[in-house]
Amino acid sequence: MPSAEALGLLRRAVGDRAVDADPEAAVALVAACGFLPLALRTVASRPAAEPGRTLTDMVRRLRDEHGRLDELRTSGTAVEAAFELSYATLTTPQARAFRLLSVVDVPDLALPSAAALLGLGTDESEELLESLVELNLLESHHLGRYRFHDLVRAFARARSSREDSPRTTARAVAGLLDFCLATARNADAVAHSTEPGERTLIDVAVTSAGLAFGWAGKSPAP
């Protein structure tokens, strides 16, 4: 929901007094809920069930990623259950991509980085990522860049911790780091006009080709 609508929903759920008493906490709360109506309705039911709990209390609890999904659960509904329904529809490759993309703590990932993390080609990775965007399990805020909604990331990480072995996640992260080092090496070579084949300042052993950059040196003779 847009921020104003999310605040309006919270105000209707908890009352004007609670929101007016701490407007900053109200804004932080709707943001922590990711502006999701289901999440907002769930946390808004807490004050009625636990008198004395303030909006600030709720914000503090939601900042803990490990307990965030538990906090967004009541006897009548759970945000996690809604995510489970979507996750159950995924194919095996989609589910694997969904889980592994969540293990790195970055705001977003460019398509080449995501492909390196998944150990797949860019075309195959783009098809998977765009399918997750269509299912609202991933966001693409800029062309070729992907990110998680905070609550969806928490769910994906929980699934990864249960379904992916430490070796699997370590291999995925190693693939991403290898790609990043190779890209940095290529950029360094261009920045310092290093001749093709010469050693660069970033002299590391990598298996990835990394992103290519235009060579700043003289063009080789035809």
Biotite code that builds the C-alpha atoms (Angstrom):
import biotite.structure as struc

atoms = struc.array([
    struc.Atom([0.000, 0.000, 0.000], chain_id="A", res_id=1, res_name="MET", atom_name="CA", element="C"),
    struc.Atom([1.098, 3.626, -0.433], chain_id="A", res_id=2, res_name="PRO", atom_name="CA", element="C"),
    struc.Atom([2.457, 5.071, 2.810], chain_id="A", res_id=3, res_name="SER", atom_name="CA", element="C"),
    struc.Atom([-0.533, 7.360, 3.408], chain_id="A", res_id=4, res_name="ALA", atom_name="CA", element="C"),
    struc.Atom([-3.011, 4.515, 2.925], chain_id="A", res_id=5, res_name="GLU", atom_name="CA", element="C"),
    struc.Atom([-0.992, 2.234, 5.204], chain_id="A", res_id=6, res_name="ALA", atom_name="CA", element="C"),
    struc.Atom([-1.015, 4.880, 7.937], chain_id="A", res_id=7, res_name="LEU", atom_name="CA", element="C"),
    struc.Atom([-4.737, 5.302, 7.458], chain_id="A", res_id=8, res_name="GLY", atom_name="CA", element="C"),
    struc.Atom([-5.284, 1.574, 7.862], chain_id="A", res_id=9, res_name="LEU", atom_name="CA", element="C"),
    struc.Atom([-3.175, 1.564, 11.037], chain_id="A", res_id=10, res_name="LEU", atom_name="CA", element="C"),
    struc.Atom([-5.083, 4.549, 12.385], chain_id="A", res_id=11, res_name="ARG", atom_name="CA", element="C"),
    struc.Atom([-8.434, 2.816, 11.806], chain_id="A", res_id=12, res_name="ARG", atom_name="CA", element="C"),
    struc.Atom([-7.135, -0.350, 13.448], chain_id="A", res_id=13, res_name="ALA", atom_name="CA", element="C"),
    struc.Atom([-5.493, 1.048, 16.590], chain_id="A", res_id=14, res_name="VAL", atom_name="CA", element="C"),
    struc.Atom([-7.272, 4.400, 16.927], chain_id="A", res_id=15, res_name="GLY", atom_name="CA", element="C"),
    struc.Atom([-6.317, 8.027, 16.531], chain_id="A", res_id=16, res_name="ASP", atom_name="CA", element="C"),
    struc.Atom([-5.009, 8.331, 20.081], chain_id="A", res_id=17, res_name="ARG", atom_name="CA", element="C"),
    struc.Atom([-2.308, 5.701, 19.654], chain_id="A", res_id=18, res_name="ALA", atom_name="CA", element="C"),
    struc.Atom([-1.102, 7.115, 16.335], chain_id="A", res_id=19, res_name="VAL", atom_name="CA", element="C"),
    struc.Atom([-1.192, 10.754, 17.440], chain_id="A", res_id=20, res_name="ASP", atom_name="CA", element="C"),
    struc.Atom([0.691, 9.881, 20.637], chain_id="A", res_id=21, res_name="ALA", atom_name="CA", element="C"),
    struc.Atom([3.700, 8.681, 18.637], chain_id="A", res_id=22, res_name="ASP", atom_name="CA", element="C"),
    struc.Atom([3.481, 9.521, 14.917], chain_id="A", res_id=23, res_name="PRO", atom_name="CA", element="C"),
    struc.Atom([7.144, 8.620, 14.314], chain_id="A", res_id=24, res_name="GLU", atom_name="CA", element="C"),
    struc.Atom([6.566, 5.134, 15.670], chain_id="A", res_id=25, res_name="ALA", atom_name="CA", element="C"),
    struc.Atom([3.469, 4.826, 13.474], chain_id="A", res_id=26, res_name="ALA", atom_name="CA", element="C"),
    struc.Atom([5.511, 5.646, 10.371], chain_id="A", res_id=27, res_name="VAL", atom_name="CA", element="C"),
    struc.Atom([8.238, 3.205, 11.430], chain_id="A", res_id=28, res_name="ALA", atom_name="CA", element="C"),
    struc.Atom([5.669, 0.502, 12.092], chain_id="A", res_id=29, res_name="LEU", atom_name="CA", element="C"),
    struc.Atom([4.011, 0.632, 8.682], chain_id="A", res_id=30, res_name="VAL", atom_name="CA", element="C"),
    struc.Atom([7.478, 0.568, 7.117], chain_id="A", res_id=31, res_name="ALA", atom_name="CA", element="C"),
    struc.Atom([8.482, -2.459, 9.222], chain_id="A", res_id=32, res_name="ALA", atom_name="CA", element="C"),
    struc.Atom([5.324, -4.159, 7.981], chain_id="A", res_id=33, res_name="CYS", atom_name="CA", element="C"),
    struc.Atom([6.388, -3.395, 4.440], chain_id="A", res_id=34, res_name="GLY", atom_name="CA", element="C"),
    struc.Atom([3.107, -1.543, 3.847], chain_id="A", res_id=35, res_name="PHE", atom_name="CA", element="C"),
    struc.Atom([1.385, -4.934, 3.567], chain_id="A", res_id=36, res_name="LEU", atom_name="CA", element="C"),
    struc.Atom([-2.272, -4.824, 4.650], chain_id="A", res_id=37, res_name="PRO", atom_name="CA", element="C"),
    struc.Atom([-2.180, -8.338, 6.136], chain_id="A", res_id=38, res_name="LEU", atom_name="CA", element="C"),
    struc.Atom([0.912, -7.518, 8.201], chain_id="A", res_id=39, res_name="ALA", atom_name="CA", element="C"),
    struc.Atom([-0.603, -4.241, 9.403], chain_id="A", res_id=40, res_name="LEU", atom_name="CA", element="C"),
    struc.Atom([-3.855, -5.888, 10.439], chain_id="A", res_id=41, res_name="ARG", atom_name="CA", element="C"),
    struc.Atom([-1.923, -8.554, 12.314], chain_id="A", res_id=42, res_name="THR", atom_name="CA", element="C"),
    struc.Atom([0.229, -6.170, 14.357], chain_id="A", res_id=43, res_name="VAL", atom_name="CA", element="C"),
    struc.Atom([-2.747, -3.875, 14.932], chain_id="A", res_id=44, res_name="ALA", atom_name="CA", element="C"),
    struc.Atom([-4.524, -6.700, 16.735], chain_id="A", res_id=45, res_name="SER", atom_name="CA", element="C"),
    struc.Atom([-1.749, -6.856, 19.345], chain_id="A", res_id=46, res_name="ARG", atom_name="CA", element="C"),
    struc.Atom([-2.759, -3.870, 21.510], chain_id="A", res_id=47, res_name="PRO", atom_name="CA", element="C"),
    struc.Atom([-6.243, -5.282, 21.974], chain_id="A", res_id=48, res_name="ALA", atom_name="CA", element="C"),
    struc.Atom([-4.848, -8.670, 22.976], chain_id="A", res_id=49, res_name="ALA", atom_name="CA", element="C"),
    struc.Atom([-2.043, -7.194, 25.093], chain_id="A", res_id=50, res_name="GLU", atom_name="CA", element="C"),
    struc.Atom([-3.152, -3.929, 26.729], chain_id="A", res_id=51, res_name="PRO", atom_name="CA", element="C"),
    struc.Atom([-0.286, -1.551, 27.380], chain_id="A", res_id=52, res_name="GLY", atom_name="CA", element="C"),
    struc.Atom([1.731, -2.468, 24.306], chain_id="A", res_id=53, res_name="ARG", atom_name="CA", element="C"),
    struc.Atom([2.674, 0.692, 22.436], chain_id="A", res_id=54, res_name="THR", atom_name="CA", element="C"),
    struc.Atom([3.500, 1.285, 18.797], chain_id="A", res_id=55, res_name="LEU", atom_name="CA", element="C"),
    struc.Atom([7.134, 1.730, 19.838], chain_id="A", res_id=56, res_name="THR", atom_name="CA", element="C"),
    struc.Atom([7.067, -1.717, 21.458], chain_id="A", res_id=57, res_name="ASP", atom_name="CA", element="C"),
    struc.Atom([5.776, -3.233, 18.237], chain_id="A", res_id=58, res_name="MET", atom_name="CA", element="C"),
    struc.Atom([8.414, -1.494, 16.116], chain_id="A", res_id=59, res_name="VAL", atom_name="CA", element="C"),
    struc.Atom([11.175, -2.757, 18.413], chain_id="A", res_id=60, res_name="ARG", atom_name="CA", element="C"),
    struc.Atom([9.961, -6.337, 18.130], chain_id="A", res_id=61, res_name="ARG", atom_name="CA", element="C"),
    struc.Atom([9.645, -6.182, 14.351], chain_id="A", res_id=62, res_name="LEU", atom_name="CA", element="C"),
    struc.Atom([13.239, -4.979, 13.966], chain_id="A", res_id=63, res_name="ARG", atom_name="CA", element="C"),
    struc.Atom([14.452, -8.427, 14.977], chain_id="A", res_id=64, res_name="ASP", atom_name="CA", element="C"),
    struc.Atom([14.449, -10.306, 11.665], chain_id="A", res_id=65, res_name="GLU", atom_name="CA", element="C"),
    struc.Atom([14.620, -13.719, 13.331], chain_id="A", res_id=66, res_name="HIS", atom_name="CA", element="C"),
    struc.Atom([11.413, -13.130, 15.266], chain_id="A", res_id=67, res_name="GLY", atom_name="CA", element="C"),
    struc.Atom([9.645, -10.875, 12.776], chain_id="A", res_id=68, res_name="ARG", atom_name="CA", element="C"),
    struc.Atom([7.468, -13.542, 11.187], chain_id="A", res_id=69, res_name="LEU", atom_name="CA", element="C"),
    struc.Atom([6.542, -14.944, 14.603], chain_id="A", res_id=70, res_name="ASP", atom_name="CA", element="C"),
    struc.Atom([5.474, -11.458, 15.656], chain_id="A", res_id=71, res_name="GLU", atom_name="CA", element="C"),
    struc.Atom([3.246, -11.235, 12.590], chain_id="A", res_id=72, res_name="LEU", atom_name="CA", element="C"),
    struc.Atom([1.176, -14.191, 13.666], chain_id="A", res_id=73, res_name="ARG", atom_name="CA", element="C"),
    struc.Atom([-2.109, -14.317, 15.558], chain_id="A", res_id=74, res_name="THR", atom_name="CA", element="C"),
    struc.Atom([-4.607, -17.041, 16.277], chain_id="A", res_id=75, res_name="SER", atom_name="CA", element="C"),
    struc.Atom([-6.614, -15.982, 13.226], chain_id="A", res_id=76, res_name="GLY", atom_name="CA", element="C"),
    struc.Atom([-3.975, -15.243, 10.610], chain_id="A", res_id=77, res_name="THR", atom_name="CA", element="C"),
    struc.Atom([-0.276, -15.268, 9.811], chain_id="A", res_id=78, res_name="ALA", atom_name="CA", element="C"),
    struc.Atom([1.721, -13.423, 7.206], chain_id="A", res_id=79, res_name="VAL", atom_name="CA", element="C"),
    struc.Atom([4.010, -16.429, 6.923], chain_id="A", res_id=80, res_name="GLU", atom_name="CA", element="C"),
    struc.Atom([1.063, -18.605, 5.899], chain_id="A", res_id=81, res_name="ALA", atom_name="CA", element="C"),
    struc.Atom([0.383, -16.303, 2.955], chain_id="A", res_id=82, res_name="ALA", atom_name="CA", element="C"),
    struc.Atom([4.018, -16.602, 1.873], chain_id="A", res_id=83, res_name="PHE", atom_name="CA", element="C"),
    struc.Atom([3.855, -20.386, 2.262], chain_id="A", res_id=84, res_name="GLU", atom_name="CA", element="C"),
    struc.Atom([0.969, -20.541, -0.194], chain_id="A", res_id=85, res_name="LEU", atom_name="CA", element="C"),
    struc.Atom([2.998, -18.694, -2.817], chain_id="A", res_id=86, res_name="SER", atom_name="CA", element="C"),
    struc.Atom([6.137, -20.724, -2.104], chain_id="A", res_id=87, res_name="TYR", atom_name="CA", element="C"),
    struc.Atom([4.245, -23.993, -2.541], chain_id="A", res_id=88, res_name="ALA", atom_name="CA", element="C"),
    struc.Atom([3.464, -23.088, -6.156], chain_id="A", res_id=89, res_name="THR", atom_name="CA", element="C"),
    struc.Atom([7.121, -22.629, -7.149], chain_id="A", res_id=90, res_name="LEU", atom_name="CA", element="C"),
    struc.Atom([9.005, -25.041, -9.360], chain_id="A", res_id=91, res_name="THR", atom_name="CA", element="C"),
    struc.Atom([12.201, -26.542, -7.975], chain_id="A", res_id=92, res_name="THR", atom_name="CA", element="C"),
    struc.Atom([14.463, -24.062, -9.847], chain_id="A", res_id=93, res_name="PRO", atom_name="CA", element="C"),
    struc.Atom([12.278, -21.122, -8.772], chain_id="A", res_id=94, res_name="GLN", atom_name="CA", element="C"),
    struc.Atom([12.309, -22.229, -5.135], chain_id="A", res_id=95, res_name="ALA", atom_name="CA", element="C"),
    struc.Atom([16.093, -22.688, -5.177], chain_id="A", res_id=96, res_name="ARG", atom_name="CA", element="C"),
    struc.Atom([16.617, -19.218, -6.655], chain_id="A", res_id=97, res_name="ALA", atom_name="CA", element="C"),
    struc.Atom([14.172, -17.693, -4.176], chain_id="A", res_id=98, res_name="PHE", atom_name="CA", element="C"),
    struc.Atom([16.047, -19.182, -1.225], chain_id="A", res_id=99, res_name="ARG", atom_name="CA", element="C"),
    struc.Atom([19.614, -18.530, -2.351], chain_id="A", res_id=100, res_name="LEU", atom_name="CA", element="C"),
    struc.Atom([19.011, -14.928, -3.388], chain_id="A", res_id=101, res_name="LEU", atom_name="CA", element="C"),
    struc.Atom([18.107, -14.155, 0.215], chain_id="A", res_id=102, res_name="SER", atom_name="CA", element="C"),
    struc.Atom([21.336, -15.355, 1.824], chain_id="A", res_id=103, res_name="VAL", atom_name="CA", element="C"),
    struc.Atom([23.455, -12.302, 0.931], chain_id="A", res_id=104, res_name="VAL", atom_name="CA", element="C"),
    struc.Atom([22.808, -9.199, 2.995], chain_id="A", res_id=105, res_name="ASP", atom_name="CA", element="C"),
    struc.Atom([22.668, -6.561, 0.255], chain_id="A", res_id=106, res_name="VAL", atom_name="CA", element="C"),
    struc.Atom([19.961, -4.028, -0.685], chain_id="A", res_id=107, res_name="PRO", atom_name="CA", element="C"),
    struc.Atom([19.636, -5.495, -4.185], chain_id="A", res_id=108, res_name="ASP", atom_name="CA", element="C"),
    struc.Atom([21.453, -7.554, -6.798], chain_id="A", res_id=109, res_name="LEU", atom_name="CA", element="C"),
    struc.Atom([22.149, -6.858, -10.455], chain_id="A", res_id=110, res_name="ALA", atom_name="CA", element="C"),
    struc.Atom([21.314, -9.673, -12.854], chain_id="A", res_id=111, res_name="LEU", atom_name="CA", element="C"),
    struc.Atom([24.968, -10.695, -13.496], chain_id="A", res_id=112, res_name="PRO", atom_name="CA", element="C"),
    struc.Atom([25.608, -10.900, -9.743], chain_id="A", res_id=113, res_name="SER", atom_name="CA", element="C"),
    struc.Atom([22.448, -12.932, -9.208], chain_id="A", res_id=114, res_name="ALA", atom_name="CA", element="C"),
    struc.Atom([23.500, -15.289, -11.990], chain_id="A", res_id=115, res_name="ALA", atom_name="CA", element="C"),
    struc.Atom([26.900, -15.773, -10.347], chain_id="A", res_id=116, res_name="ALA", atom_name="CA", element="C"),
    struc.Atom([25.231, -16.482, -7.015], chain_id="A", res_id=117, res_name="LEU", atom_name="CA", element="C"),
    struc.Atom([22.922, -19.051, -8.574], chain_id="A", res_id=118, res_name="LEU", atom_name="CA", element="C"),
    struc.Atom([25.644, -20.583, -10.738], chain_id="A", res_id=119, res_name="GLY", atom_name="CA", element="C"),
    struc.Atom([23.531, -20.117, -13.856], chain_id="A", res_id=120, res_name="LEU", atom_name="CA", element="C"),
    struc.Atom([23.720, -18.210, -17.114], chain_id="A", res_id=121, res_name="GLY", atom_name="CA", element="C"),
    struc.Atom([22.257, -14.722, -17.288], chain_id="A", res_id=122, res_name="THR", atom_name="CA", element="C"),
    struc.Atom([19.410, -15.729, -19.609], chain_id="A", res_id=123, res_name="ASP", atom_name="CA", element="C"),
    struc.Atom([18.297, -18.593, -17.375], chain_id="A", res_id=124, res_name="GLU", atom_name="CA", element="C"),
    struc.Atom([18.683, -16.441, -14.271], chain_id="A", res_id=125, res_name="SER", atom_name="CA", element="C"),
    struc.Atom([16.689, -13.582, -15.776], chain_id="A", res_id=126, res_name="GLU", atom_name="CA", element="C"),
    struc.Atom([13.843, -15.950, -16.641], chain_id="A", res_id=127, res_name="GLU", atom_name="CA", element="C"),
    struc.Atom([13.776, -17.268, -13.061], chain_id="A", res_id=128, res_name="LEU", atom_name="CA", element="C"),
    struc.Atom([13.995, -13.844, -11.452], chain_id="A", res_id=129, res_name="LEU", atom_name="CA", element="C"),
    struc.Atom([11.329, -12.313, -13.655], chain_id="A", res_id=130, res_name="GLU", atom_name="CA", element="C"),
    struc.Atom([9.010, -15.224, -12.846], chain_id="A", res_id=131, res_name="SER", atom_name="CA", element="C"),
    struc.Atom([9.508, -14.484, -9.130], chain_id="A", res_id=132, res_name="LEU", atom_name="CA", element="C"),
    struc.Atom([8.727, -10.817, -9.802], chain_id="A", res_id=133, res_name="VAL", atom_name="CA", element="C"),
    struc.Atom([5.481, -11.841, -11.498], chain_id="A", res_id=134, res_name="GLU", atom_name="CA", element="C"),
    struc.Atom([4.584, -13.862, -8.383], chain_id="A", res_id=135, res_name="LEU", atom_name="CA", element="C"),
    struc.Atom([5.318, -10.840, -6.138], chain_id="A", res_id=136, res_name="ASN", atom_name="CA", element="C"),
    struc.Atom([8.069, -12.743, -4.332], chain_id="A", res_id=137, res_name="LEU", atom_name="CA", element="C"),
    struc.Atom([10.770, -10.459, -5.716], chain_id="A", res_id=138, res_name="LEU", atom_name="CA", element="C"),
    struc.Atom([10.860, -6.806, -6.779], chain_id="A", res_id=139, res_name="GLU", atom_name="CA", element="C"),
    struc.Atom([12.567, -5.222, -9.777], chain_id="A", res_id=140, res_name="SER", atom_name="CA", element="C"),
    struc.Atom([12.787, -1.515, -8.961], chain_id="A", res_id=141, res_name="HIS", atom_name="CA", element="C"),
    struc.Atom([15.233, -0.834, -11.804], chain_id="A", res_id=142, res_name="HIS", atom_name="CA", element="C"),
    struc.Atom([15.832, -2.692, -15.043], chain_id="A", res_id=143, res_name="LEU", atom_name="CA", element="C"),
    struc.Atom([18.138, -5.618, -14.330], chain_id="A", res_id=144, res_name="GLY", atom_name="CA", element="C"),
    struc.Atom([18.202, -5.123, -10.553], chain_id="A", res_id=145, res_name="ARG", atom_name="CA", element="C"),
    struc.Atom([16.293, -7.232, -8.053], chain_id="A", res_id=146, res_name="TYR", atom_name="CA", element="C"),
    struc.Atom([15.502, -6.982, -4.362], chain_id="A", res_id=147, res_name="ARG", atom_name="CA", element="C"),
    struc.Atom([13.367, -8.585, -1.676], chain_id="A", res_id=148, res_name="PHE", atom_name="CA", element="C"),
    struc.Atom([10.635, -7.070, 0.381], chain_id="A", res_id=149, res_name="HIS", atom_name="CA", element="C"),
    struc.Atom([11.992, -7.232, 3.959], chain_id="A", res_id=150, res_name="ASP", atom_name="CA", element="C"),
    struc.Atom([9.324, -9.646, 5.175], chain_id="A", res_id=151, res_name="LEU", atom_name="CA", element="C"),
    struc.Atom([9.692, -11.888, 2.119], chain_id="A", res_id=152, res_name="VAL", atom_name="CA", element="C"),
    struc.Atom([13.467, -11.935, 2.636], chain_id="A", res_id=153, res_name="ARG", atom_name="CA", element="C"),
    struc.Atom([12.979, -13.077, 6.230], chain_id="A", res_id=154, res_name="ALA", atom_name="CA", element="C"),
    struc.Atom([10.718, -15.872, 5.008], chain_id="A", res_id=155, res_name="PHE", atom_name="CA", element="C"),
    struc.Atom([13.154, -16.874, 2.239], chain_id="A", res_id=156, res_name="ALA", atom_name="CA", element="C"),
    struc.Atom([16.065, -16.995, 4.685], chain_id="A", res_id=157, res_name="ARG", atom_name="CA", element="C"),
    struc.Atom([14.072, -19.151, 7.056], chain_id="A", res_id=158, res_name="ALA", atom_name="CA", element="C"),
    struc.Atom([13.316, -21.573, 4.218], chain_id="A", res_id=159, res_name="ARG", atom_name="CA", element="C"),
    struc.Atom([16.956, -21.577, 3.138], chain_id="A", res_id=160, res_name="SER", atom_name="CA", element="C"),
    struc.Atom([18.156, -22.388, 6.656], chain_id="A", res_id=161, res_name="SER", atom_name="CA", element="C"),
    struc.Atom([15.830, -25.410, 6.660], chain_id="A", res_id=162, res_name="ARG", atom_name="CA", element="C"),
    struc.Atom([16.282, -26.633, 3.092], chain_id="A", res_id=163, res_name="GLU", atom_name="CA", element="C"),
    struc.Atom([19.786, -25.636, 1.958], chain_id="A", res_id=164, res_name="ASP", atom_name="CA", element="C"),
    struc.Atom([22.900, -27.182, 3.449], chain_id="A", res_id=165, res_name="SER", atom_name="CA", element="C"),
    struc.Atom([25.691, -24.893, 4.686], chain_id="A", res_id=166, res_name="PRO", atom_name="CA", element="C"),
    struc.Atom([27.804, -26.217, 1.825], chain_id="A", res_id=167, res_name="ARG", atom_name="CA", element="C"),
    struc.Atom([25.167, -25.184, -0.717], chain_id="A", res_id=168, res_name="THR", atom_name="CA", element="C"),
    struc.Atom([24.887, -21.622, 0.587], chain_id="A", res_id=169, res_name="THR", atom_name="CA", element="C"),
    struc.Atom([28.668, -21.307, 0.952], chain_id="A", res_id=170, res_name="ALA", atom_name="CA", element="C"),
    struc.Atom([29.135, -22.409, -2.667], chain_id="A", res_id=171, res_name="ARG", atom_name="CA", element="C"),
    struc.Atom([26.589, -19.841, -3.833], chain_id="A", res_id=172, res_name="ALA", atom_name="CA", element="C"),
    struc.Atom([28.234, -16.995, -1.913], chain_id="A", res_id=173, res_name="VAL", atom_name="CA", element="C"),
    struc.Atom([31.676, -18.098, -3.127], chain_id="A", res_id=174, res_name="ALA", atom_name="CA", element="C"),
    struc.Atom([30.425, -17.906, -6.705], chain_id="A", res_id=175, res_name="GLY", atom_name="CA", element="C"),
    struc.Atom([29.227, -14.349, -6.148], chain_id="A", res_id=176, res_name="LEU", atom_name="CA", element="C"),
    struc.Atom([32.489, -13.287, -4.479], chain_id="A", res_id=177, res_name="LEU", atom_name="CA", element="C"),
    struc.Atom([34.505, -14.845, -7.305], chain_id="A", res_id=178, res_name="ASP", atom_name="CA", element="C"),
    struc.Atom([32.465, -12.846, -9.815], chain_id="A", res_id=179, res_name="PHE", atom_name="CA", element="C"),
    struc.Atom([32.926, -9.622, -7.833], chain_id="A", res_id=180, res_name="CYS", atom_name="CA", element="C"),
    struc.Atom([36.698, -10.112, -7.558], chain_id="A", res_id=181, res_name="LEU", atom_name="CA", element="C"),
    struc.Atom([36.983, -10.826, -11.273], chain_id="A", res_id=182, res_name="ALA", atom_name="CA", element="C"),
    struc.Atom([34.953, -7.710, -12.051], chain_id="A", res_id=183, res_name="THR", atom_name="CA", element="C"),
    struc.Atom([37.133, -5.602, -9.739], chain_id="A", res_id=184, res_name="ALA", atom_name="CA", element="C"),
    struc.Atom([40.243, -6.985, -11.411], chain_id="A", res_id=185, res_name="ARG", atom_name="CA", element="C"),
    struc.Atom([38.894, -6.095, -14.861], chain_id="A", res_id=186, res_name="ASN", atom_name="CA", element="C"),
    struc.Atom([37.971, -2.590, -13.734], chain_id="A", res_id=187, res_name="ALA", atom_name="CA", element="C"),
    struc.Atom([41.414, -2.103, -12.192], chain_id="A", res_id=188, res_name="ASP", atom_name="CA", element="C"),
    struc.Atom([43.081, -3.136, -15.425], chain_id="A", res_id=189, res_name="ALA", atom_name="CA", element="C"),
    struc.Atom([41.096, -0.543, -17.359], chain_id="A", res_id=190, res_name="VAL", atom_name="CA", element="C"),
    struc.Atom([41.595, 2.204, -14.759], chain_id="A", res_id=191, res_name="ALA", atom_name="CA", element="C"),
    struc.Atom([45.374, 1.778, -14.893], chain_id="A", res_id=192, res_name="HIS", atom_name="CA", element="C"),
    struc.Atom([45.577, 1.156, -18.642], chain_id="A", res_id=193, res_name="SER", atom_name="CA", element="C"),
    struc.Atom([47.092, -2.258, -18.065], chain_id="A", res_id=194, res_name="THR", atom_name="CA", element="C"),
    struc.Atom([48.098, -4.042, -21.227], chain_id="A", res_id=195, res_name="GLU", atom_name="CA", element="C"),
    struc.Atom([46.097, -7.212, -21.906], chain_id="A", res_id=196, res_name="PRO", atom_name="CA", element="C"),
    struc.Atom([47.809, -10.128, -20.185], chain_id="A", res_id=197, res_name="GLY", atom_name="CA", element="C"),
    struc.Atom([49.727, -8.002, -17.684], chain_id="A", res_id=198, res_name="GLU", atom_name="CA", element="C"),
    struc.Atom([49.275, -8.421, -13.940], chain_id="A", res_id=199, res_name="ARG", atom_name="CA", element="C"),
    struc.Atom([46.909, -5.969, -12.282], chain_id="A", res_id=200, res_name="THR", atom_name="CA", element="C"),
    struc.Atom([46.990, -4.395, -8.825], chain_id="A", res_id=201, res_name="LEU", atom_name="CA", element="C"),
    struc.Atom([44.168, -6.774, -7.894], chain_id="A", res_id=202, res_name="ILE", atom_name="CA", element="C"),
    struc.Atom([46.093, -9.967, -8.615], chain_id="A", res_id=203, res_name="ASP", atom_name="CA", element="C"),
    struc.Atom([43.798, -12.727, -7.406], chain_id="A", res_id=204, res_name="VAL", atom_name="CA", element="C"),
    struc.Atom([43.012, -16.184, -8.654], chain_id="A", res_id=205, res_name="ALA", atom_name="CA", element="C"),
    struc.Atom([39.436, -16.290, -9.925], chain_id="A", res_id=206, res_name="VAL", atom_name="CA", element="C"),
    struc.Atom([37.455, -18.646, -12.108], chain_id="A", res_id=207, res_name="THR", atom_name="CA", element="C"),
    struc.Atom([34.787, -16.159, -13.202], chain_id="A", res_id=208, res_name="SER", atom_name="CA", element="C"),
    struc.Atom([35.310, -13.888, -16.198], chain_id="A", res_id=209, res_name="ALA", atom_name="CA", element="C"),
    struc.Atom([33.546, -11.069, -14.358], chain_id="A", res_id=210, res_name="GLY", atom_name="CA", element="C"),
    struc.Atom([32.085, -8.044, -16.083], chain_id="A", res_id=211, res_name="LEU", atom_name="CA", element="C"),
    struc.Atom([34.072, -6.787, -19.035], chain_id="A", res_id=212, res_name="ALA", atom_name="CA", element="C"),
    struc.Atom([35.070, -3.146, -19.469], chain_id="A", res_id=213, res_name="PHE", atom_name="CA", element="C"),
    struc.Atom([36.373, -1.221, -22.447], chain_id="A", res_id=214, res_name="GLY", atom_name="CA", element="C"),
    struc.Atom([40.201, -1.313, -22.537], chain_id="A", res_id=215, res_name="TRP", atom_name="CA", element="C"),
    struc.Atom([41.712, 2.130, -22.075], chain_id="A", res_id=216, res_name="ALA", atom_name="CA", element="C"),
    struc.Atom([45.022, 1.277, -23.712], chain_id="A", res_id=217, res_name="GLY", atom_name="CA", element="C"),
    struc.Atom([45.998, 1.516, -27.361], chain_id="A", res_id=218, res_name="LYS", atom_name="CA", element="C"),
    struc.Atom([44.079, -0.588, -29.809], chain_id="A", res_id=219, res_name="SER", atom_name="CA", element="C"),
    struc.Atom([46.122, -3.553, -30.986], chain_id="A", res_id=220, res_name="PRO", atom_name="CA", element="C"),
    struc.Atom([47.369, -3.465, -34.555], chain_id="A", res_id=221, res_name="ALA", atom_name="CA", element="C"),
    struc.Atom([45.013, -5.181, -37.001], chain_id="A", res_id=222, res_name="PRO", atom_name="CA", element="C"),
])
